[in-house]
Amino acid sequence: MQTLRADNLTSTYGEKTLFKDASFLINENDRIGLIGTNGSGKTSLLNVISGLTNPESGNIEMPKDYTIGYLKQQPELDDSLTIIDAIFAGSQHVFDLIRRYELAVEQFGKHPEDTVAMDRYTKLQVEMDQQDAWAAESRIKTILTQLKINDMSQIVGNLSGGQKKRIGLAQVLIQEPDLLLLDEPTNHLDLDSVVWLQDYLNSYKGAVLVVTHDRYFLDQVTNFIWELSFGTLYYYTGNYQDYVAQKAERVQREADSEHKQQQLYQKELAWMRTGAKARSTKQKGRINHFNELKESVGKLNVEQNIDIELGQQRLGKDVIQLENANLSLGGHQLLQDFNMLIQAGQRIGISGENGAGKSSLLNVMAGKLPLDSGTVKIGETVKIGYYTQQTEPIDEDKRMISYLSEVAQSVTDKNGVKINVTQLLERFLFPRFMHGTLIRKLSGGEKRRLYLLKILMMQPNVLFLDEPTNDLDIGTLTVLEDYLDSFNGTVITVSHDRYFLDKVADRLLIFDGESKIERFDGMYTDYLAQQSIEPSTRDESITKSETESKKLKHLEVDKPHDKTKLTYSEQMEWDHIEDDIDALESEKKDVQAQMQENGDDYDKLAKLQQRLEELDKSIDEKTERWEYLSEYALD
């Protein structure tokens, strides 16, 4: 088993501790989701694990032949290379062979009469046979196709940021390292690519550590969640739903412990105020204990909710109307005789293919992009707040408080109470000591949160959100979803994030390309179920749901058509199966508790992890068996 081991990793940034004494194991087949607020140190931890930077203390051990592939938020690619050269930039010999073969195929296709091109193509075919490189080439072509990378001759420097992200993702996937570090891999991917990536990672032979805001993605892919909070790395077993439940229990335990400490402190404080004299050894010990309590009490770090209940201007009934709108860009027809009336209070989600015109439609309605023909009418009371994919140009040497003061010194909330810029920053989880911080010192996610605050400070009554989930952390997204739920204006959101769209939109525009736009009333998952989009985009690998389906079908085949009740042995099994499942679940909880208690004993931790995987498998098998037996036992 290929294992990476980290002991007591510590890293700081200025006065801020990003992580302290973080210790962990990453085993084969681990699927770990790393979450935390923007600026908490997630990317810094990936940089340390990858060897890109060194921790201030602690160390990492791994086998000599251990390989790590790292997809950064913004991949570092040579802008002078073609896509094919950038993707095959790895050191493996097979990459160079496949690259040369693909170029030979391209040249031979263009000049079939050229004997030199034909000879080169023939020789490389033989070498591909000798090196058994066809399987690798097939796998690589599947990856490129699913990530919508088609024209391999383009120059990297001419690509958009989203295209470069897909190139970077393809680059690390085709290398098949022992550990994949993926920082926001779903950004700039449309839905079918996200679904394909889920399935690919589920069948991946190595380990995966992924930072993502996509909660459905975390639920489908991960079997562990790591949370980085206030410098501490917390470990949870299971997917995102399991994490939410386990974290609630942890926070409650810590709050209960803090409450007890507070009560004890108040009791000791009353004793000290009676004028206790340090005459005896016992009294000295009690005074020392009081001083220790004084230092520790009130130090519990609790993640706050972001309060963004700001006021807004009144909005009339008719908001935006497009009539016979036509728009083409880059030789592609994006809108053709498009008509739409947008009214107050509507929640519209826009999704679909990349490059099909989703952002262009927002730009048209915002007055940033003119139509070729047709009209756009904006209501008299409309005040648009536009959260664009790219943060507006900001003077990096400007301080946070100055950046917001350009909008206003204060705003009013829904109750008419004035809130100044300092208070707003604190509500957005920027502590007071950061308010004078230069913007260039903020993380990318913190800059996006600051940009969102500036948009909302303008107190719009119509919100345009273009891929808001790309750079905001899950905590901020959750509160934004709650805010939009109570927002009295109109919201139009461009996103591929299924979870977010389900929360904020009840009608959809689906861009299929070449001006084809579907309209759908309902949630995004309802649309996907109707279209059956997920099964149609999968490759040949068997996904979890397909595996479960095949198991159920197998049971149906094995079931005699005239069977009406359990056999004697099956009845005996049925009488005990629920107790068996309960026993397995109980043991699973005990193992999880032991894992928490033995976080520093890596040998024991590895054995406990193996037992946990065995228990999960047994529980799944018993549950399937229960479903089969129940068909007859419960008749």
C-alpha positions in Angstrom: 0.0 0.0 0.0 1.4 3.4 -1.1 1.0 5.8 1.9 2.0 9.4 2.5 2.5 10.3 6.2 2.6 13.8 7.7 3.7 14.6 11.2 3.1 17.8 13.1 2.9 20.2 10.1 2.8 23.8 11.0 2.6 26.9 8.8 1.8 30.5 9.4 1.1 33.6 7.2 2.1 36.8 9.0 0.4 36.8 12.4 -2.1 34.1 11.2 -1.6 30.4 12.0 -2.8 28.5 8.9 -2.4 25.0 10.5 -0.6 23.8 13.6 0.6 20.3 14.4 -1.4 18.7 11.6 -0.7 14.9 11.4 -2.4 12.5 9.0 -2.0 9.5 6.7 -3.2 9.4 3.1 -3.6 5.8 1.9 -4.4 4.3 -1.5 -8.1 4.7 -2.5 -8.6 7.5 0.1 -11.0 10.1 -1.3 -10.5 13.2 0.9 -12.5 16.5 0.6 -10.6 19.5 2.2 -12.9 22.3 3.2 -12.7 25.5 5.2 -13.4 29.2 4.9 -11.5 31.3 2.3 -8.1 32.2 3.7 -8.0 29.4 6.2 -5.0 27.8 4.5 -6.4 25.0 2.3 -4.2 25.9 -0.7 -1.2 26.4 1.6 -1.7 22.8 2.9 -1.8 21.5 -0.7 1.4 23.4 -1.5 3.1 21.8 1.5 1.9 18.2 0.7 3.0 18.7 -2.9 6.5 19.8 -1.9 6.0 23.2 -3.5 6.6 24.9 -0.2 8.1 23.8 3.1 6.3 23.8 6.4 7.8 25.8 9.3 7.9 22.6 11.3 7.0 19.0 10.8 7.8 16.6 8.1 6.3 14.4 5.3 7.3 10.8 4.6 6.5 8.8 1.4 8.0 6.0 -0.6 10.8 7.0 -3.0 8.8 6.1 -6.1 5.7 8.0 -4.8 4.3 10.5 -7.3 2.0 13.5 -6.7 0.0 15.4 -9.3 -1.1 18.9 -8.4 -3.9 20.9 -10.1 -3.6 24.5 -8.8 -6.5 26.9 -8.8 -4.7 28.7 -11.7 -2.5 26.2 -13.5 1.0 27.3 -14.4 1.4 26.6 -18.1 3.9 27.7 -20.7 1.9 30.2 -22.8 4.2 29.6 -25.8 3.3 25.9 -26.1 0.5 24.3 -28.0 -2.1 22.4 -26.1 -0.7 19.1 -27.0 2.8 20.0 -25.9 1.5 21.4 -22.6 -0.6 18.3 -21.8 2.2 15.9 -22.6 4.8 17.9 -20.7 5.2 15.1 -18.2 8.5 13.1 -17.9 7.0 9.7 -18.7 8.4 8.2 -22.0 4.9 7.2 -23.1 3.8 10.8 -23.1 6.5 11.8 -25.6 5.7 8.8 -27.8 2.0 9.5 -27.9 2.6 13.2 -28.6 4.9 12.3 -31.5 2.4 9.8 -32.8 -0.5 12.3 -32.6 1.5 14.9 -34.5 2.4 12.3 -37.2 -1.2 11.3 -37.6 -2.1 15.0 -38.0 0.6 15.6 -40.6 -0.2 12.4 -42.5 -3.8 13.3 -42.6 -3.0 16.7 -44.1 -0.5 15.3 -46.6 -1.3 11.7 -47.4 0.9 11.8 -50.5 4.0 12.9 -48.6 6.2 9.8 -48.3 8.2 11.3 -45.4 5.0 11.9 -43.4 3.8 8.4 -44.2 7.1 6.8 -43.2 7.1 8.7 -39.9 3.5 7.6 -39.2 4.3 4.0 -40.0 7.3 3.8 -37.8 5.5 5.4 -34.8 2.7 2.9 -35.2 5.2 0.1 -34.8 6.7 1.9 -31.8 3.2 2.3 -30.2 2.7 -1.5 -30.7 6.1 -2.3 -29.1 5.5 0.0 -26.1 1.9 -1.1 -25.7 0.9 2.6 -25.7 -2.5 2.2 -27.2 -4.3 1.7 -23.9 -2.7 4.9 -22.6 -3.6 6.8 -25.7 -7.2 5.6 -25.5 -7.4 6.7 -21.9 -5.9 10.1 -22.7 -8.3 10.7 -25.6 -11.2 9.9 -23.3 -10.0 12.4 -20.7 -9.5 15.1 -23.4 -12.9 14.4 -25.0 -14.7 14.6 -21.7 -13.0 17.8 -20.7 -14.0 19.3 -24.1 -10.4 19.7 -25.3 -10.6 19.3 -29.1 -8.2 21.5 -31.0 -4.8 20.5 -29.8 -2.9 22.9 -32.0 -4.1 26.0 -30.2 -1.5 28.1 -28.4 -2.0 28.1 -24.6 -1.4 31.9 -24.3 -4.6 32.4 -26.5 -6.8 30.4 -24.1 -9.3 31.7 -21.5 -8.7 31.1 -17.8 -11.4 28.3 -17.9 -9.8 26.6 -20.9 -6.4 26.7 -19.1 -8.0 25.1 -16.0 -9.2 22.2 -18.1 -5.8 21.8 -19.7 -4.2 21.7 -16.3 -6.7 19.1 -15.1 -6.1 16.9 -18.2 -2.3 17.2 -17.6 -2.5 15.8 -14.0 -5.1 13.1 -14.8 -3.2 11.5 -17.6 -0.1 11.2 -15.4 -1.9 8.9 -13.1 0.1 9.8 -9.9 -0.2 8.0 -6.6 -1.8 11.1 -5.1 -4.0 13.6 -7.0 -4.2 17.1 -5.3 -7.1 19.0 -7.0 -7.8 22.6 -6.1 -11.3 23.5 -7.2 -11.3 21.0 -10.2 -15.0 21.6 -11.1 -14.5 25.4 -11.7 -15.2 26.1 -15.4 -16.5 22.6 -16.1 -20.0 22.1 -17.5 -22.3 19.5 -15.9 -21.5 16.5 -18.0 -17.8 17.0 -17.5 -18.3 17.3 -13.7 -20.3 14.0 -13.7 -17.7 12.3 -15.8 -15.0 13.5 -13.3 -17.0 12.2 -10.4 -17.0 8.7 -12.0 -13.4 8.9 -13.0 -12.2 9.7 -9.5 -14.5 7.0 -8.0 -12.6 4.4 -10.1 -9.1 6.0 -9.7 -6.5 3.6 -8.4 -4.6 6.1 -6.3 -5.5 8.6 -3.6 -7.4 11.9 -4.1 -7.3 15.0 -2.0 -9.7 17.6 -3.4 -10.7 21.2 -2.5 -14.1 22.1 -3.8 -17.2 24.1 -3.1 -19.4 21.6 -4.9 -21.4 19.8 -2.2 -23.0 17.2 -4.5 -19.5 16.4 -5.9 -18.2 15.9 -2.3 -21.1 13.6 -1.6 -20.5 11.5 -4.6 -16.7 11.2 -4.4 -15.3 11.5 -0.9 -15.0 9.0 1.9 -13.3 11.4 4.3 -13.7 15.1 5.0 -10.9 17.3 6.4 -11.9 20.7 7.8 -9.3 23.4 8.3 -10.7 25.8 11.0 -8.8 28.3 13.1 -5.5 26.6 12.5 -6.7 23.1 13.4 -7.2 20.3 11.0 -10.3 18.2 11.9 -10.9 14.7 10.5 -14.3 13.2 9.6 -15.3 9.8 8.1 -17.8 9.8 5.3 -19.0 12.3 2.7 -20.2 15.8 3.0 -23.6 14.8 4.5 -21.8 12.7 7.1 -19.5 15.7 7.9 -22.4 18.1 8.5 -23.8 15.7 11.2 -20.5 14.9 12.8 -19.4 18.6 12.9 -22.6 19.6 14.6 -21.9 17.0 17.3 -18.3 18.2 17.7 -19.3 21.9 18.0 -21.9 21.0 20.6 -19.4 19.0 22.6 -17.0 22.0 22.5 -19.7 24.4 23.5 -20.8 22.2 26.4 -17.2 22.0 27.6 -16.7 25.8 27.3 -19.9 26.4 29.3 -18.6 24.2 32.1 -15.3 26.0 32.1 -17.2 29.3 32.3 -19.2 28.1 35.3 -16.1 26.9 37.1 -14.3 30.2 36.3 -17.2 32.2 37.8 -17.1 30.1 40.9 -13.4 30.5 41.4 -13.6 34.2 40.6 -16.1 34.6 43.4 -13.8 32.8 45.8 -10.8 35.0 44.8 -12.9 38.1 45.4 -13.5 37.1 49.0 -9.9 38.0 49.6 -8.4 34.6 49.6 -5.0 34.5 51.2 -2.2 32.4 49.7 -1.2 31.0 53.1 -1.4 27.3 52.6 -0.2 25.0 49.8 -3.8 24.2 49.1 -4.8 27.8 48.6 -1.7 28.5 46.4 -2.7 25.5 44.2 -6.3 26.9 43.9 -5.0 30.3 43.0 -2.7 28.8 40.3 -5.7 26.8 39.0 -7.7 30.0 38.8 -5.0 31.7 36.8 -4.9 28.8 34.4 -8.7 29.0 34.0 -8.5 32.7 33.4 -6.1 32.1 30.5 -8.2 29.3 28.9 -11.8 30.4 29.3 -13.4 32.2 26.4 -10.8 31.0 23.9 -13.3 28.7 22.0 -13.1 29.6 18.3 -16.6 29.5 16.8 -17.3 30.1 13.1 -19.8 32.9 12.8 -22.5 33.2 10.2 -22.1 36.0 7.7 -25.0 38.5 8.2 -25.8 40.2 5.0 -29.4 41.4 5.6 -28.9 44.7 3.9 -31.7 47.0 2.7 -32.6 47.4 -0.9 -34.6 49.8 -3.1 -38.2 49.2 -4.2 -38.6 47.3 -7.4 -41.5 47.7 -9.8 -43.3 44.8 -11.4 -41.6 44.7 -14.8 -37.8 44.4 -14.5 -36.2 43.5 -17.9 -37.7 42.7 -21.2 -35.9 41.3 -24.3 -37.6 41.4 -27.6 -36.4 39.6 -30.8 -32.8 39.7 -29.4 -30.1 38.5 -31.7 -26.4 38.2 -30.9 -23.4 36.4 -32.4 -19.8 36.3 -31.2 -16.8 34.6 -32.8 -18.9 33.2 -35.6 -21.4 31.5 -33.2 -25.0 32.5 -32.9 -25.8 32.9 -29.2 -29.2 34.5 -29.3 -31.7 34.3 -32.1 -35.1 36.1 -31.9 -34.9 35.6 -28.2 -37.9 37.0 -26.2 -38.2 37.1 -22.4 -40.0 39.1 -19.8 -38.3 39.1 -16.3 -40.5 40.2 -13.4 -40.0 41.2 -9.8 -39.1 38.4 -7.4 -38.2 35.8 -10.0 -35.4 33.4 -9.4 -33.9 32.3 -12.7 -31.0 29.9 -13.1 -28.9 29.8 -16.3 -26.8 26.7 -17.1 -25.6 24.7 -20.1 -22.7 24.4 -22.4 -19.6 26.5 -21.9 -19.3 29.2 -24.6 -23.0 29.0 -25.5 -23.8 32.6 -24.4 -24.8 32.4 -20.7 -22.5 35.2 -19.5 -23.1 37.1 -22.7 -26.8 37.2 -21.9 -26.0 38.8 -18.5 -23.7 41.3 -20.2 -26.5 42.2 -22.6 -29.0 42.8 -19.8 -26.4 44.8 -17.8 -25.7 47.1 -20.8 -22.1 45.8 -21.2 -22.7 44.2 -24.6 -24.8 45.5 -27.4 -27.2 43.3 -29.4 -26.8 42.8 -33.1 -30.6 43.5 -33.3 -33.6 43.6 -31.1 -34.2 45.5 -27.9 -33.6 45.4 -24.2 -35.9 47.3 -21.9 -34.9 48.0 -18.3 -37.5 49.0 -15.7 -37.3 52.5 -14.2 -36.8 51.2 -10.7 -34.2 48.6 -11.5 -30.8 48.9 -9.8 -28.5 46.0 -10.9 -25.8 44.5 -8.8 -23.5 42.4 -11.1 -21.2 39.9 -9.5 -19.0 39.0 -12.5 -16.8 35.9 -13.0 -13.7 38.1 -12.9 -13.3 40.5 -10.0 -13.1 44.1 -11.2 -9.6 45.6 -11.4 -8.5 46.6 -7.9 -5.6 48.6 -6.8 -3.7 45.9 -5.0 -2.0 48.5 -2.7 -5.4 49.8 -1.6 -6.5 48.8 1.9 -9.8 46.9 2.4 -11.6 49.6 4.3 -10.7 52.2 1.6 -11.9 49.9 -1.2 -15.4 49.7 0.5 -15.5 53.3 1.5 -15.5 54.2 -2.2 -19.1 52.9 -2.3 -20.3 54.5 1.0 -19.2 55.2 4.6 -22.3 53.3 5.8 -25.4 51.5 4.6 -28.8 50.6 6.1 -30.1 47.2 7.0 -33.6 45.9 6.5 -34.7 47.6 9.7 -33.3 51.0 8.7 -30.4 50.8 11.1 -27.1 52.3 9.8 -24.1 50.0 9.5 -20.6 51.4 9.0 -17.9 49.9 6.8 -16.1 48.5 9.9 -19.2 46.7 11.1 -19.8 45.3 7.6 -16.3 43.9 7.3 -16.7 42.2 10.7 -20.1 40.7 9.6 -18.3 39.3 6.6 -15.7 37.5 8.8 -13.0 40.0 8.3 -11.7 40.7 11.9 -10.9 44.3 12.9 -7.1 43.8 12.7 -7.5 43.0 9.0 -9.4 46.1 8.0 -6.2 48.0 7.2 -4.7 45.1 5.3 -3.5 45.7 1.7 -5.7 43.9 -0.8 -2.7 42.1 -2.4 -2.2 40.2 0.9 -5.7 38.6 0.7 -6.3 35.1 -0.6 -8.2 34.7 -3.9 -11.3 33.6 -2.0 -11.1 36.6 0.4 -10.8 39.0 -2.5 -14.0 37.5 -4.0 -15.8 37.7 -0.7 -14.8 41.4 -0.4 -16.0 42.0 -4.0 -19.3 40.4 -3.1 -19.7 42.7 -0.1 -19.0 45.7 -2.3 -21.8 44.6 -4.7 -24.3 44.1 -1.9 -23.3 47.5 -0.3 -24.7 49.1 -3.4 -28.1 47.8 -2.2 -29.3 46.5 -5.6 -32.8 45.2 -6.2 -31.8 43.0 -9.1 -28.8 40.6 -8.7 -26.8 39.1 -11.5 -24.5 36.3 -10.2 -22.1 34.8 -12.8 -20.6 31.6 -11.5 -20.6 32.7 -7.8 -19.6 29.3 -6.6 -16.2 29.3 -8.3 -14.3 31.0 -5.6 -16.5 31.3 -2.5 -16.1 28.8 0.3 -19.0 26.5 1.4 -19.8 28.6 4.5 -20.1 31.8 2.5 -22.3 30.0 -0.1 -24.6 28.7 2.5 -25.2 32.1 4.0 -25.5 33.7 0.5 -28.2 31.0 -0.3 -30.1 32.0 2.9 -29.8 35.7 2.0 -31.1 35.2 -1.5 -34.0 33.2 0.0 -35.2 36.4 1.8 -34.1 38.8 -0.9 -37.1 40.7 -2.2 -35.7 41.5 -5.6 -35.0 39.5 -8.7 -32.0 37.1 -8.9 -30.5 35.7 -12.1 -27.7 33.2 -11.6 -25.3 31.6 -14.1 -23.9 28.4 -12.6 -23.1 24.7 -13.2 -23.3 24.0 -9.4 -26.3 21.7 -9.0 -26.6 22.2 -5.3 -26.5 26.0 -5.5 -29.0 26.1 -8.4 -31.4 23.9 -6.5 -31.3 26.3 -3.6 -31.6 29.7 -5.4 -33.5 29.0 -8.7 -37.0 27.8 -9.5 -37.0 28.4 -13.3 -34.2 27.6 -15.7 -32.7 28.6 -19.0 -30.5 25.8 -20.4 -28.1 26.9 -23.2 -27.5 24.0 -25.6 -25.3 26.0 -28.1 -26.0 27.8 -31.4 -28.9 29.8 -30.0 -30.8 26.8 -28.7 -32.2 27.7 -25.3 -34.5 25.5 -23.3 -36.9 26.8 -20.7 -37.9 24.8 -17.6 -40.0 25.5 -14.5 -38.6 23.8 -11.5 -35.4 22.8 -9.7 -32.2 21.9 -11.6 -32.2 18.3 -10.3 -35.8 17.9 -11.6 -34.6 19.0 -15.0 -31.7 16.6 -15.0 -33.9 13.7 -14.0 -36.3 14.6 -16.8 -33.4 14.8 -19.3 -31.5 11.8 -17.9 -28.3 13.9 -18.5 -26.1 12.0 -16.0 -26.4 8.5 -17.4 -25.9 9.7 -21.0 -22.6 11.3 -20.3 -20.8 8.5 -18.5 -17.9 6.6 -19.9 -17.5 2.8 -19.8 -16.4 2.8 -16.1 -19.1 1.5 -13.8 -20.3 4.1 -11.3 -21.5 3.5 -7.8 -25.2 3.8 -8.7 -24.8 1.5 -11.7 -23.0 -1.1 -9.5 -25.9 -1.0 -7.0 -28.4 -1.3 -9.9 -26.6 -4.3 -11.2 -26.6 -6.0 -7.8 -30.4 -5.4 -7.5 -31.0 -6.8 -11.0 -28.9 -9.8 -10.0 -31.1 -10.5 -7.1 -34.2 -10.2 -9.3 -32.8 -12.7 -11.7 -32.0 -15.1 -8.9 -35.5 -14.8 -7.5 -37.8 -17.6 -8.7 -40.9 -16.1 -10.3 -43.2 -18.4 -8.2 -41.5 -17.6 -4.9 -43.9 -16.3 -2.3 -42.2 -16.8 1.1 -38.9 -17.3 2.8 -37.3 -20.7 3.1 -36.6 -22.0 6.6 -32.9 -20.9 6.4 -33.9 -17.5 5.0 -36.4 -17.1 7.9 -33.7 -17.8 10.4 -31.4 -15.3 8.6 -34.3 -12.7 8.6 -34.9 -13.1 12.3 -31.3 -12.0 13.1 -30.3 -9.7 10.3 -31.4 -6.4 11.9 -29.5 -7.3 15.0 -26.5 -8.1 12.8 -26.7 -4.7 11.1 -27.1 -2.9 14.5 -24.0 -4.7 15.8 -22.0 -3.7 12.7 -23.1 -0.1 13.0 -22.2 -0.1 16.7 -18.7 -1.5 16.0 -18.3 1.2 13.3 -19.0 3.9 15.8 -16.5 2.4 18.2 -13.8 2.3 15.5 -14.5 5.9 14.6 -14.1 6.9 18.2 -10.8 5.0 18.5 -9.6 6.8 15.3 -10.2 10.1 17.0 -8.4 9.0 20.2 -5.4 7.5 18.3 -4.7 10.3 15.9 -1.0 10.2 16.6 -0.6 6.4 16.5 -0.3 5.9 12.7 0.2 2.2 12.8 -2.9 1.7 14.9 -4.7 4.3 12.7 -4.0 2.4 9.6 -5.4 -0.9 11.1 -8.5 1.0 12.3 -9.0 2.4 8.9 -8.8 -1.0 7.3 -11.3 -2.3 9.8 -13.6 0.6 9.1 -13.6 -0.2 5.3 -14.4 -3.8 6.1 -17.3 -2.8 8.3 -18.7 -0.4 5.6 -18.6 -3.3 3.1 -20.3 -5.7 5.5 -23.0 -3.1 6.3 -23.7 -2.6 2.6 -24.0 -6.3 1.9 -26.2 -6.9 4.9 -28.5 -4.0 3.9 -28.9 -5.4 0.4 -29.7 -8.8 1.8 -32.3 -7.2 4.1 -34.0 -5.5 1.1 -34.2 -8.9 -0.7 -35.5 -10.8 2.3 -38.0 -8.1 3.2 -39.9 -8.6 -0.1 -41.2 -12.0 1.3 -40.9 -11.5 5.0 -43.1 -8.5 5.0 -45.8 -9.7 2.6 
